[in-house]
Every structure is written in C-alpha cells, then in structure tokens.
Amino acid sequence: MKRFGLVCLVAAFAAAAGCNGSSSLSSAPPTTQPAHSIKHIVILLQENRSFNNLFAGFPGATTALQGPCKAFKPRGTSDYWCKTAREVALKARSLAQGSPTLGGTDICHSHQCFELECDFDTGTKRCRNDGFDLIDFGEAQGGPYAKLYPYSYVRQSDVKAYWDFAKRYAIADRMFFTDTASSFIAHQIMLSGTVRLNDHESLTDQPGVPIWGCDSPPSNPVPVIFKDGRVSLNGPQPCLDVYGSIADLLDAAKVSWKYYIFNLPQHGSEFAGNVWNGFDVFKDVRYGPDWKNITTPNGKIFRDLNNGTLPAVSWVIPTLFDSDHPASGCNGGPRWVTSVADAIGKSRYWNSTAIVLLWDDWGGWYDPVPPPQTNYASLSFRVPLIVISPYAKAHLVSHTQYEFGSILKFIEQTFSLGSLHTTDVDATSLSDMFDFTQAPRPYAIEPIPHANSCGLPPPMETILRHDRGIPD
C-alpha cells in the first residue's frame, strides 16, 4: 500500500488540498469541468529544451536573442569568456549538434547547474538568471566549461513543424518544469506530480547507472535534496512506493491508459527504454497487472489508431534519436512528432483528442524568464508546451503560469478522477487553452520533415518509413 499521505506534507499543498494523512485517493473534492468532447489525451514528451531554445522570436511569446552573462574567471587561469556582467548575443544553431555516431553536445542540467544558472541573490533569493556561462559540458558538472554555448537557440527552419503547430493551435510560454533537476525527475513528476519522500526531502537528479527504475542494478541510489538545500548522493533505490501515480486514479475510475516506449530494459540497451520509462519506478506498476499497459515499441500507437484501440490516456516516449535530446546528435524529433500528430489527425480519433506536446526539462539552455521559486525544489526554467486539438484556442499564446501538475489536473478534470493531492492541487489546469464551445476544427496535415537516419535500429526505421510512409 502506498503511503499517499506523505505527498501532502508540504504546507502550501496541504492547506490547498486539505491533506490529512489519509491514504484515500478520493478524499479531495473531484476536480471537474463542464462536459466536453475530449475522450482521449495523448502526451508527447520530448527532451531537454528550454522554451527560448526552440521558440526564440516566436510572435507574441516572451523570448530573447540576448541574455545576461556573469563575469567569471576559472581558478588558476586567465581565460575570461565573460569579463564583465553584460548581455551576450544568442547564437543560432542546428537542432542536431555533433555526430550521430560520436554523440551530440549535451550541457549540464543537474540541480547544481540550475543553481549556477539562476545565480540566486543571497538576500532576496531572487533568481538573477545570469549564470548560464558557469556550467559545464555534459549532463552534470565535471566536464569542460561550456562557456557561452548555453546561450543558443535552434534555427527556426530546423523546427518549422513545431512552429507550425504552435501558430495553428495553442502554445504556452509560462510552462515551468516543476523541479530543478533533469530527466529522471521529470518523468516521475509527469506521472505523479511529486518526488517528495517526506516533509523535508525530495529526489533530485538521477541514478548513476542508466537504468532508472525497478530494473536497475541493486546499488543504484537516487540523489536527494533536503529542505535546507543540501544534496546527498545516498538516496533510495529507484523502485518506490512512497507516492502514487496518475495510474492509480485512472485504474480506480476504469479509464484505459498506455505508456508507449521503444523497448524495455530487459530487451536490450535502447536508451529510451532504459531511462525514460517513468512507470518502471513505481513498484506497484512494475510488479503488478498495470505492467501490461507499458507498450513497446512506441510505434504501436499507429497500430492502435488504425485498429480503433487507442486508450483514453496515452504517453508517447520517443527514441533517443527522435527526442530532440542534444546528446543524440540527431534531428528526428520534428519528424517523429509530426508523424504521430498526423496519424491522429487523419484518424477517427481527431474530434475527441487533445495532444499535449512538451519537453521534459530545459536541458541547461538559456531562457530569459527567471522561474518563480515556490519551495526548495521548485520551480525550474520554462519548457515549451503546445496543445494540438480541434478544441484548442486558435493562434493562442497563453501567458498563464503552468507546471507539470497542470497536465495531471487536466487529465483528472477530463475524466473526473479526483486528485493526487500533489502539485495538481495548486497548478492551473490546461483547460483554459481550449474552447469547448467551438465546433471542432479540422486537422491540417503537416508535411513530414526530413530527418537524418542517425543510425536508427531497423525496427524503428520500418515503423517510421515503411508502415507510415515517412520519407528518409
């Protein structure tokens, strides 16, 4: 039995949710909204991009083409790359940096690097947002200095499909990543709204061995952050029953769901299956009947669309090659996202579907909007979020503040599930990005972008190219 009461210990959440330590999933008043035609929610979760990195210059959104740089001189050197506090021009780069065989260029996006990039004022605790020149290359601190590399944005031509979806439907420019660490945390919060272990301690960063869940080696702890800001590497194993997930509410209401991912840890070394299978961390899912809902490969969503077996709620996780992850050295993300969106748009499901496209964390890239600080582990920098639906408000740039709990709340409202009593309580629902009174708008087919092969495994190339007619 999960200890659901632990997720309610933070005072701000407890006051809003009426938490009382009960393990009941239905103790909170149901979060409902007016009846509407959404019967299916599909969440496309891409990787490691800030809002500004993908949408610099987007009309109506808050973006920047320059940013503040904190003066810094590495110890023992005379190499200044930012001699005085000043504004530096952002550099346009391709979506695929580096080589698909040697790997792309990743930059630090750990909790430590969040702290460096924010460069908090010691008195006010305000995020100065000027320390993006202080981080290193690599997923965590310890590599060569990245210098001014994080001050970059992706060329619009490389992500034209994303811009087309954002212009045609609705985009949010105040979606903040809920936590201040990287992908392991993001994939948990997407499902649970929390990574809190108790009233003074939360998970942060990620396990050392790249298998993030109950299938990981016996000694593979997750770092934790304490309320006083200290970080310890000696946290729990990534196989937990401390907090629940949205699957518990969906199961209780008999609402169908699937988690589409390329493959599972025991079936090979595919990066996505090893580390981005967020449900592998939940002990009751990994060792219970819900494990059948973990669907591999992720291309089976096309089969379910064709066969009329799409579940009510879906999470669609890309391969590394199709994820937009800077470390991949690939540019398959726009092709992958467009292929899924087009398949839904041409299917029987379009008039009853909301596609929620977002990126799991900021990836270390510069963003001009300092994140509001709500507690010792939240919030982090903005990530893009696009709603693609026949009921999305056309051409909307929403300036409403959202976080990952906003997606959970929208799911809970749509299917009258009640509440997880985590960040879904205080978060603003995505429902205000929709107009359910409008007639459903027809889907406009988006041309499938070109993408390099990036050494994709043959089964994925078969799914993407042969089965769906996607060009190389």
N, C-alpha and C positions, 0 to 999 in steps of 0.2 A: 504493500500500500504506500503510495507516495505521500510525503509529508507536505501537503499543499499549504498548510498554514505558514510555512517558512517563507513563502514568496510574498507574504503580506506584512513583513516586519518593518519595512521602511515606513516611517511615519507619514510621509506625504501620500504614499499609496494606501496605507491603512485607513487614513482619515477619509479618503475618497471612496474606498471600496467597502468600508465597514468590516474590515477583516477582524476575525475573532479567533483565529487559530483553528477553525473547523476544517475538516478535510472534505467537506461537501463541495461539489462542483457547481451546485445550483443555489448557493446561499445568497448570491448577489441578485438584485433585480435584473431580469433579462434586458439586454441591450438590443432593442428592436428599432426598426424604421418602417415607414409605410411600405405596404406590399408593392413589389415591382416585378419586372420580368427577368431579373438576373437569377438564373438557376445554376450557373457554372462560373467559377472563379479559377483562372489559370495564372499562376505566379511564375514568371520567367526571371530567374535570379542569376544575373551576370556578375562579373568580378572586378573589384579593385579600381574604381574610377570615381573621382570627385565630380560634382556637378560641373564645375568650371572646366575640368579637363576635357569633358565631352561636349559641353554646350557653351563655350566661351563665345560671346557675341550673339547668343540666341535672342531674337526680338522679344522684348517685354520681360525678360528674366534678369535677375541681378547677377552680372558676371563682370569679369575684369580681364584686361590684357596686360596688366602690370600688377606687381604686388610688392609689399614692403620686405626688405631684406635686413636681417640683423647683422651688425658688424661682428666679425668672428675671425680669429686667428688661431689655427690649431697649435697646440702646445709644442714647442720645440721647432717651429717652422716660421718662415717669414711670408708664407703664402696667404694673403688676404684675397678672398673672392668677393667679399662684400666689405669694403674698407670702412664705410660709414653707413649708418642707417639710411636707406634710400629706397626708392622704387625701382624695381628691375622689370624690364620688358619680358613678358612671357614668350617662349619660343614655340612656334607651330611644329608639331612632329607627326609622323605617321602613326597609325594605330598599331602597326606591327613594328616594334623596335627590336633590333637584334636579329638573331637567326633561329629558324625553327629547329635546326639540328643542334646548335650550341646553346640555345636558350635566349630569352629576351632579357630586357633590362628592368629588374624589379628595384623598388626603393622601399625603405623601411616604413612600416605602418604598424608597428607594435605600440603598446601603451606608452612605452618610453619615448617613442618618436612622436606620438601625439602630444606629449608634454613638451618636447622640444619645439615642435612646430607652433604650438599655442604660445609658448614663452609667457607663462602666466605672470601677471603683476603680483608681487608678493603681498601687497597690501589689500588690493581690491579683489584679487583672484580673477581678474578680468583676463580673457584670452587676447593677448596682443596680436596674435596671428602673423607674426613676422619671422618665425624661426624655421621656415622651410629649407633654408640653406644649411641648417645644422645637422641634418640627418645623413645617414649612410646609404650606399647601395646595398641591396639585399633585403630580405624580409624583416630582419631585426638589426639593431645597432651592432657594429662589429666589423663591417666591411669598409671599403674605401669611402671617403666623403663623397656624397652626391653633389655637393656644391650647389650650383644653380639649376641642376637638372630638374628638380621637382617643380620649378616654375615653367611649366609646359602646358600646352593644350593640343588636342588632336585636331588635325586638319578637318574642316567640315566635309570635304569631299570623301574622306575615309569613312565617315559615319552618316552619310546622306540619308540612309534608311531611318536611323534614329531621329534625325531632324524632321524627316517627312512625317513619321508617326506623331512626334511631338506637336508639329504645326497643325496636323489634321484633327487630332483628338485633344488630349489634355496632358499637361506636364506640370509638375510641382517643383518649384525652386526653393522650397523650405523643408525638404525631406532630409532629416538628420539621421545618420547612423546612430542607433541608440547607445552603443557602448564605445569605448575608447581604445579598442584593440582590433584584431584582424579577423580573418575568415572563420576560424573555429567558433568564435563568439557570435559572429554574425549569423551563421547557420543555425545556432541554438536559439538566438533571440527571435529569428524569423518564425520559429515554431512554438516558442514558449513565452516570449515577451520578457524573459529574465534569465540571468545566470547567477542569481543570488543564492548563496549557500546558507546564509543566516543574516542576522541584522547588522553584521559588521564585516562581511567577507563575500567577495564575488569572484567568479572565474575571470581570468584575463588571458590575453594572448592565446597560445595554443600548445598542445603537447609537442615534445621534441621529436618523436618518431611520427612520420607522416601517415599514420593510420589513426583516425580520430574517432574512436568510439569503442564499443564493447569488443570489437575485433582486434583492437590494438594489443601490443605486447604487454605482459604483466606489469612491467615497470615503465610507465609512460605518463607521468603525472602532468596535470594541467596547472600552470601558474595561477596564483590567486592574488587579488588586490584587496587590501584592508581599508577600512573606512578612514584611517589616518594617512592613507596614500602609500604605505609600504607595499612592496610586491615580493612575494615568496614564490620560488620555483617548486616548492614541495606541497603542491595541492593534491586533490583527489585524482584517481584514475578516471578517464573519460567514459565511464559507464555508470550512469547516475539514476537515482530515484528520488532526488531531493525536490525537484519541481516537476510539474506536469507539462503537457504539450497540448496544442490545439486538437491533436488526435483524440484525446480523452473526451473533449466536448463533442467532436464530430461523431465518435462512436456512440456516446450516450444518446445522441439525437438521431442515430441511424442515418447519418449523412455520409455518403460514399466519398472516398479520397484515395489518391495515389501520389507517390513520390517518384517521378521518372528520373532515372540517373543512368549513366552509361553502363557501369557494371559494379559488382560488389567486391569487397576486399578479398574474399577467398577465391575469386575467379580471375585474379591477375593483378597487375600492378598499375592499372589505369588510374591516373591522378585523381580524377573526379570521384570515382567510386571509393577510393581510399579515404579521402579527406572531406568531401563535401556532402556526404550522406548524413545530414543532420540528425536523422532519426536513429542512426546507429548508436548514438549516445544515450538514448532513453532505454533503460534496461527492460521496461515492460514491453516496448515495441520490438526491440531486438530479439527477445526470447519469448514473445507472445504471438498470438494469432495475427496481429497487425503487420507482422513482417511480410505477409503476402502482398501488402499494398506497396512495398518497395519494388518498383517495376523497372526492369532492365532488359535491353538497353533503353536509353531515353527516347529513341526514335519510335518506340511503341506508342507514343502519343498519336502518331499519324495513323497507326492501325486502329486505335480506339476511336479516333474521329471518323474514320471510314466505316467502322463497324457499328457505330452508334452506341459505344460503350464508354464514352468519356465520363469520368466521375464528376461529382458536384464540385470538388475542390482538388486542384492539381498543383504540384510544384514541379517545375521542369528545370533540371540542372544540366548545364552544358558540359561537354568535354573541356579539358584544358584548352584545346585548340580553338574552340568556339566560344570561349568565355570572356574575351577582352582582357584577360589577365596579362599584365605587361611582361611577366616572366615567360610567357608562352612563345614570344616572337612571332605570333600568328595574327591574322586578321579575319578569322572566321565568324566573329560574333554577329555582325550585321546580317550575314548570310543565314546563320542559324536562327536568329530571332525572326527574321523576315519569313523564313520557311515555315516556322510554327504559326506565326500570325496569319500568313496567307492561307495555310491549311485550315485554320479555324474560321477565317473569313469566308472561305468557299464552302464550308460545311453546313450541315443542318443546325449547328450549334450557335452560329454567329448571333442571332437575335436574342439569345439568352445568356450571353457570355460577357464577362469582364476580364480582360487580360491586364494584369498588373506587371509591368516591366520595371525592374530596378536593379541596382548594383549593390553588392553586399557590403562593401566598405570603401573608403576614399582612396585607398592604395598608397597614401603618402603624398598625393598630388596637391598642389596649391589650390586653395579655394578662398575667395575673398570674404566670405561670411563667417565671422567667428561663431562657433557653436555656443548656444546658451548652456550654462552649467546648472544642472538640476540636482546632482548629487555627486558623490566621489567617483562614480564610474560612468557618468552620462552628462551631456550628450557629446557626440563626436561630429566630424565635419559632414557637410552635405554630400548626398549621393543623388544621382538622377532618379526620378520616378515618373513613368508615363502610364496613363490609363488609356487602353485601346478598347473601345466598346461602342456598340450602336447607341448607347445612352450617355457616353462621355460628353461633357460640355465642349462644343466645337471650338477649337482655337484658344483654349483656356491656358493661361499661365497662372497657376494657383500660387498665391503667396502665403497660404495658410501653413502654419508650422505642423509638420508631421514627424513621426518616428516609426520604427518598425511595428510598435504596438498599434499604429493606425491601421495597418493591414489586418492584423488579428481582429481588431474591433469591427472592421468592415465585414469580415467573414462571420463573426459572431452575430452581427446585426442581420446579415442577409439570410442566415439560416436559424435565427432565434435560438442561439446556443447558450446564452448566459455569458459568464465572464470567467477568464482565467485568474482574475484578481492580480494581475501583474501590470505591466506598462499599458496594457489595453484599457485600463480603467481611466487614466488621465489623458491618454492620447486622443487626438481628434481623428474621427473616422474619415476614411477616404470618400465617404458618401457624398460630400459636398463637391466632388469633382464630376458628379453625374447630374443629369436632368432626366428623371424618370417619367416626367410628363411628356417628353418629346417622343415623336414617332421614331422607331428605330432607324438609324441611318445605315444605308448600305455600306458594305466594306469596299474600300478602294484598294484593289490589288497593288501591292508594292513590288516593283521589279526586284528579282533576286540579285543581290550584289555579287560581284566576283570575289572570290577568296582563293588564296594560295592553298595548296593541298596540305602543307605543314606536316607531312608525314602521318596523316590520319590512318588509324587502323582500317584495314579493308572493310570490316563490317559497317563502320560508320560511313565510309565513303559510299558503300552500297545503299545505305539508308538515305543519305543526303542526295546522292546523284541519281541513282537508278530508280529507286522507289518513288521519289518525289520529283524527279526531273530537274534537279538543281544543277546548274552548269558548274564546271570546274572554276 
